[in-house]
């Protein structure tokens, strides 16, 4: 189950899962994604006696700064691109199916895969230095799956989702609060998330589970739309290779639309 980079602590029915790579701004490895999905499966199947799940990142700088880009270097065609997005949908789907309240306690950077994970939580509590978004249009040149676009539209609305992704900007703390992306801004998001988790843990579990599942089913209708061609187009492009290498070399990418 959890790998060493996803630290699990349980106290009085509150599960806290911490992305534990502070030296890499908690960039997510494939193993960390798998460990999170397995934890969520255990919670859904009641193999862990839990009343709430809190996700957070180690250190002061980041919740999770997306997927570890070095892992994309081995991608070699459409199959790898589609397998990656299937993995992401499996992880995020497992998180959405957790029947107890889920909360993201966010400090600093929350981008890419980290932003997608936070968007699947029921509540997001953040510090004032939050920087949330999907800046892929100016960094990697890849795209979001149809399911992930649907998740963001359900959370933020189509117009704001379109604007955030196309401008490749990051949403900061006060704006995030104003648009309903986060529930609260506070000095210590983890402490506040634990408080809220304890409060919600006392609520009727069937009401909580039914509400969460009903909302998930409404959102899942969008999965009937096929977007594999869009994923393949972006991930197999020269632009994606350029974006990845530029990111790792800490230089600005030169995109060519091919």
NUDO-420761 format. One record per residue (C-alpha): y, z, x. Coordinates in steps of 0.2 Angstrom, whole numbers, padded with zeros to 4 digits, always signed. Each point is the difference from the previous one (the first is absolute). Layout:
residues N
YZX;...
//
This chain:
residues 258
+0000+0000+0000;+0018+0003+0006;+0002-0006+0018;+0010+0011+0013;+0016-0009-0004;+0000+0005-0018;+0000+0019+0000;-0006+0009-0016;+0005+0018-0005;-0005+0008-0017;+0009+0016-0006;-0003+0007-0017;-0005-0017-0008;+0015-0009+0008;-0007-0014+0012;+0013-0005+0014;-0005-0016+0009;+0011-0003+0016;+0002-0017+0009;-0001+0007+0017;+0006-0012+0013;+0018+0006+0003;+0001-0009+0017;-0002-0016-0010;+0011+0005-0015;-0017+0002-0009;-0004-0018+0000;-0016-0003-0010;-0016-0005+0008;-0014-0008-0010;-0010+0016+0003;+0014+0010-0008;+0001-0011-0015;-0019+0001-0002;+0001+0019+0002;+0013+0001-0014;-0010-0010-0012;-0015+0011+0003;+0010+0015-0003;+0007-0007-0016;-0018-0005-0006;-0006+0018+0003;+0015+0007-0010;-0004-0012-0014;-0019+0004+0000;+0005+0019+0000;-0010+0003+0017;+0016+0009+0005;+0006+0014-0011;+0018-0005-0001;+0015+0001-0012;+0013-0011+0010;+0001-0011+0015;+0015+0000+0012;+0002-0014+0013;+0012+0002+0015;+0002-0006+0017;+0000+0011+0016;+0016+0003+0009;+0018-0003-0005;+0003-0019+0002;-0012-0008-0012;-0012+0001-0015;-0009-0015+0006;+0008-0016+0008;-0012-0012-0007;-0016-0007+0007;-0002+0001+0019;+0005-0018+0004;-0012-0002+0015;-0014-0001-0012;+0005-0016-0006;-0002-0009+0017;-0018-0003-0004;+0003-0009-0016;-0007-0018+0000;+0003-0009-0016;-0001+0002-0019;-0015+0012-0001;+0009+0013+0011;+0016-0001-0010;-0009+0002-0017;-0011+0014+0007;+0015+0010+0005;+0008-0002-0017;-0016+0005-0009;-0001+0015+0011;+0018+0005-0004;-0004-0003-0019;-0015+0011+0002;+0009+0014+0008;+0015+0000-0012;-0012-0002-0015;-0010+0015+0005;+0017+0010+0002;+0005-0006-0018;-0017+0006-0007;+0002+0018+0007;+0000+0010-0017;+0011+0014+0007;+0019-0001+0003;+0004-0009+0017;+0016+0003+0009;+0007-0008+0016;+0011+0012+0011;+0010-0012+0010;+0011+0002+0016;+0008-0015+0008;-0008-0017+0001;-0011-0005-0014;-0003-0018+0002;-0014-0014-0003;-0016+0009-0004;+0008+0017+0000;+0012-0006-0014;-0014-0008-0009;-0010+0017+0000;+0015+0010-0005;+0003-0012-0014;-0017+0004-0007;+0003+0019-0001;+0006+0008-0016;+0015+0008+0008;+0010-0003+0016;+0010+0014+0009;+0010-0005+0015;+0012+0006+0013;+0018-0007+0001;-0005-0011+0015;-0012-0010-0011;-0002-0019+0005;-0011-0008-0012;-0005-0018-0003;-0010-0016+0005;+0011-0009+0014;-0013-0013+0002;+0012-0015-0002;+0008+0004+0016;-0014+0008+0010;-0018-0007-0003;+0002-0014-0012;-0015+0005-0011;+0001+0003-0019;-0006+0013-0012;-0015-0002-0012;+0003-0004-0018;-0007+0018-0004;+0013+0008+0012;+0014-0010-0007;-0006+0006-0018;+0000+0018+0007;+0018-0002+0006;+0006-0009-0016;-0007+0014-0010;+0009+0013+0011;+0016-0008+0003;+0002-0015-0012;-0001-0019+0005;+0018-0002+0005;+0001+0014+0012;-0017-0004+0007;+0005-0018+0003;+0017+0006+0008;-0008+0013+0012;-0014-0012+0006;+0011-0015+0002;+0014+0009+0009;-0013+0009+0011;+0012+0016-0001;-0006+0018-0001;+0004+0012-0014;+0009+0016+0006;-0001+0017-0007;+0014+0001-0013;-0003-0017-0007;-0019+0003-0001;+0005+0015-0011;+0012-0010-0011;-0012-0014-0004;-0015+0012-0004;-0010-0005+0016;-0001+0018+0005;+0000+0016-0011;+0010+0011+0011;+0009+0000+0017;-0002+0017+0009;+0000+0007+0018;-0019+0004+0000;-0010-0013-0011;-0017+0007+0004;+0005+0018-0006;+0008-0007-0016;-0015-0011-0003;-0012+0015+0002;+0011+0009-0013;-0001-0014-0012;-0019-0003+0003;-0003+0019-0004;+0010-0002-0016;-0009-0016-0006;-0016+0008+0005;+0001+0012-0015;+0003-0014-0013;-0014-0007-0011;-0011-0011+0011;-0006-0012-0013;+0018-0004-0005;+0004-0003+0018;-0015-0011+0003;+0002-0010-0016;+0018-0003+0003;-0003-0006+0018;-0015-0011-0005;+0010-0007-0015;+0014-0005+0011;-0011-0007+0013;-0009-0011-0013;+0017-0007-0006;+0005-0004+0018;-0017-0008+0004;+0002-0014-0012;+0010-0009+0014;-0016-0001+0010;-0006-0015-0011;+0013-0010+0010;-0007-0009+0015;+0010+0001+0016;-0012-0004+0013;+0008-0016+0005;+0016+0009+0004;-0008+0013+0011;-0009-0014+0010;+0016-0010+0001;+0009+0014+0008;-0013+0009+0011;-0007-0016+0008;+0017-0007+0004;+0008-0002+0017;+0014+0011-0007;-0011+0015-0002;-0007-0002+0017;+0018-0001+0007;+0005+0015-0011;-0014+0010+0007;+0002-0004+0018;+0019+0003-0002;-0002+0017-0008;-0012+0005+0014;+0012-0006+0013;+0015+0008-0008;+0010-0016-0002;+0007-0010-0014;-0013-0013-0008;+0005-0018-0001;-0007-0006-0016;-0002-0018-0004;-0008-0001-0017;-0017-0006+0006;
//
